[in-house]
C-alpha cells in the first residue's frame, strides 16, 4: 500500500506509553504503545473512524508513530505494538510494511513485540500461524493479548505458539479474593510452562492482586498500580509506583491478601 493511501487512511492520533514491569527486579521490561486521540482522547475515537481496508493503513501509521516516538524518547526496552489478527490475515504485506517502518525509524526489530488480541474472531488460524512465522523470521516477537477473555482461547495458543501471553484483566482483577480466578490462572501457568512462554499479568490495580499473582509465580505485570499510560511520553523507573518492597520478601508480606476468603 502506498504512502499516500496510508496517509489518507489515518485520522489524527497520538500515542500513550504504559510500562510492563519486572516486579522482582523493580525495573521496566517494555513499554506498550497505546493509540489515543489527539490530546490524549479515547482510542475508540480513532479506531471507530476507519473501516475495512482503511484499518491496514491506520495500523501501519500507528506503528510508525509508536516507533518514531520510542526512538525520540530514547526508549531502550522492548516496545509492544497492537495489531489486529484480521490485518495479519488479510493484508499480506503488513509485516514488510512494519519492517520498513522500523528500518526508517532506526528501531531494532529485535525489540519489537506485536500484540495480537484474542478478542477478535479468527477465521483461518493456520494462515495466522504462517504470518507469525514470517514475523519471527524478521526477528519480531509475538504476544497474545487479552488471553483468557476472547473467542479463540486454546486453539489460538496452539496455532500461533506465541513468545508471550498477556493474561486478561478479567482474570487478574480481584484475583486475591476469588478462588476460581486463582485456579484458572494457576492452570494457565501449568499449561504454558513446558512451552517456555513468558507470562504477563494485565490490569493489576491493587497490592492484593500483586501479591497473589507473584505468589502464583508471575513476575511480569502491567497495570494502574504501577503506572497509568502517559500521552506522548514513556514512564521511567523513578516514576513507577512500587508498593511491594524489595521482592522477593514483599510477596511474603502480602500473603494475607492472597489468602483472603473467596466468594
N, C-alpha and C positions, 0 to 999 in steps of 0.2 A: 504494500500500500504506500502511495506516495506521501511525501511530507505535506503536500497541500491538502490531501484528504484527511490526514491526521489532524492538521490544524483546524480544518473546518468541523471536524467531529468533536472538538474539545471546547466545552464551556469553561468559564473562568473557575479556577480552583486553587487551593493551596494544600500543603502537606503538614500534618502534625506527626511528631515522633513520640512513641512510648517505649520505654526500655523493657527488655527481658532481663531478669536479674538472676544471678547465681547467689542464692541466699547463704550458702556456706562460705563462699569466697568474698561475699559482700561487694560484688562487682557487677558491672553491666556486661552482659554477653552479646547483646544485639539490640538494635532499635527497629521497631516496626513502623513503617511509613503508612500513615492513615490519611486518606483523602478527606479534605474538608472544603466547604465553601469559602469564597474569599472572605478574609477577616476571621476565619475560624468557624463558619457556619456548619450546620449538619451535613454529613456526607450524602444523605438522601437528596439534598437539594442539587447535588452534582449528578449523581447516578441516575436519578429519575428523569433527567433531561435528555438522555440518549436512548436510542432503541436499535435493535437489530445489529446491522453491520457497523453502526457507529461505535458500538461497545469496544470493538477491537482498537480503533483509533484512540478512544478515551483511555483504555488500559495502558497502551503504549505511552501516551502522553503523561499519565500518572507515574509510570515507571521512570520516564525521562526526568521529570521534575524531582521525584524522590531521590534518584541517584545524583542529580546535579546538586540538590540541597545537602545530601550526605557528604559530597566532596567539599562543597563550600564551607560546611560546618566543621570539617575535619573529623568526621566520624570514622573511627579506626576499627570499629567492631563490625560484625555482620549486619546487613540491612535486610529486613523482611519486607517483601512487596506482595500485595494480594493480587491474585489473578484468578479469573473465573474458569471453571472446568470447560464451559462452553467455548471460550476463546481458544483454549489449548486444543480442543477437539475440532473446531470448525474454521480456525484461522491458521493454516499450516505454516505460514511464515512468521508467526508471532515470536517464536524463540530466536529466529535470526534477527528480527527487529529489536528484541530486548538485548541481545548480544551486541548489536550495533550501537544501541543507546549507551550501554555500559562502556564500550570502547570510546565513544565520542566524549563521554563524561569522565574518562580515565578512572573508572571504577572497576576493581578486580572482580571477575565473575566468581572467583572462589569465595568471595564474601557476600554473594547474593543468594538469598533464600526466597523461593517463590512459595507463597502460601496458597494452597488450593482448598477452597471451602468445601465442607461436606454438606452444606446446606442447600446445594443445588443438585437437582436430579441429573444423573449421568447416564446417557442412553447407550454409550459404547465404551465400557471400561477397558477392554483390550487396546482400543485405539488411544485412550488416555495414557495407558501404560507405555505405549510407543513414544508418546510425546514426552513423558517423564524420562525415559531412557535417553532421548535426544537431548534433553536438558542436562542430564548427568554427563553426557559426552562433552558438553561445553564447560563443565565444571560447576554448574549451578545445582544447588541442593533443593529438595522439595519437602515441604511440610504439609500435612493435612490439618487444616484449621477447623475449629469447632467440632473436634472429634467427639462422637457420642451423642450429637444432637441433630444429625441430618438424615438424609434419605438413604445414604449408601452404606454406612456402617462398615461391617467387617469385609464386605465384598470390595469396597474401595481400598481398604488396607491391604487385602490380598493382591489386588491387581496393581496398585500403584507402588507398593513396597517403599514407602517414603523414608527419608532420613530422620524426620522429626514428626511427632504428633503433638498437637496442642489440645489438651482436654478442655472441653467447652465449659463455660461458666455455669451452665445449668447443672453440672455435676459437682463443681467445686464450691458453689455458693452455699454456705451454711453446712458444709460437709462435716464440720466438727460436732454438729448437733443432729446429724442424720445418718443412722446406721446403714441404710440401704445405699446411699450415695458412697459411703466409705467402702462398702463391699464391692460396688461396681468399679470404683477407681482402683481398688486393690486387684480386682480381676483383670482390668486392663493392663496394669503393670506386670502381672504374672504372664499375661499373654504376649506382650511385646518384648519382654526381657530377652528371650532367645534370639530375637531379630536384631538386637543391638541398636534399637532406636533410642534417640533422645526424646524425653517427655517433658513438655512444658505445661504447667497448670495456668489456665487463663482466669481472669476475673477475680483475682484474690483481693478481698477487701477488708478482712479482719485478721487480727492476731490469732484468733482461734482457728481460722481456716489455714493460715500459715503453719501453725504448729501441727495440725492434723496432717496436712499434705506432706510436710517434712518427715513426720513420723512414719508415713507410708513409704517414704523413700524418694519423694520428688524434691529436687534441689533447684530446679529452674522454674521461675514463676514470673507472672506478669499481672498487673492489676493496679487499681487505685490505691491500694495500701502502700505501694512503693512510689508511684508517680502517676499523675494524670498525663494524657497526651498534651504536648505543648505545640502550639501552632508555629510552624516555620522555624522551630528550634528543637534541638535534642537535649533532653535532661542529662545532666552529668552526675557522676557518682556522689559528689558532695551534696547534691540536691535531693538524693533519694531519702525516703522515709524508711529507716531500717529499725523496726521496733523490737527485733528479736535478739538483740545482743550479739555476742560472738558465737555464731552457730559453728560447730556443734556445742551443746551446752544450753543454747537458747531453746531449742525444741523441748529439751527435758523440763525446762521451767514452764513450758506451755502445755505440758501433758494433761493437766486437769481440764483444759478446754477440750482437748481431744477426747477425753473420757466422759464428757457430759452426756446425760441421758438422751436417747434418740426418741423421736416421736413415734 
